[in-house]
Amino acid sequence: MEISVELTFSPLQDDFEQHIINFIKKLRASGLTILENPLSTQVYGPYDEVMKVLNTEIKTAFELMDRGLLYMKLVKSDRSAYEPHF
């Protein structure tokens, strides 16, 4: 089963930028399809692989900071090729 996940990672501390960069770099290195925009990062791939990577990388990111939050949206389908039709 293919899924699409949208993540918005927000460390709640002054040195937030490096935490976000490190998190995105680890996602890029996973081999999954990763798309980024100024507001979020999207991850696409098979459910088990995506969730395994996210479980590891979210835990690691949270352990490396004092406070933070992560918004996550899951869609059951691969939406990586989506293009608006208007």
Buried (B, 14 or more C-beta within 10 A) or exposed (E): EBBBBBBEBEBEEEEBEEBBEBBBEBBEEBEBBBBEEEEBBBBBBEEEBBBEBBEEBBEEBBEEBEEBEBEEEEEEEBBBEEEEEE
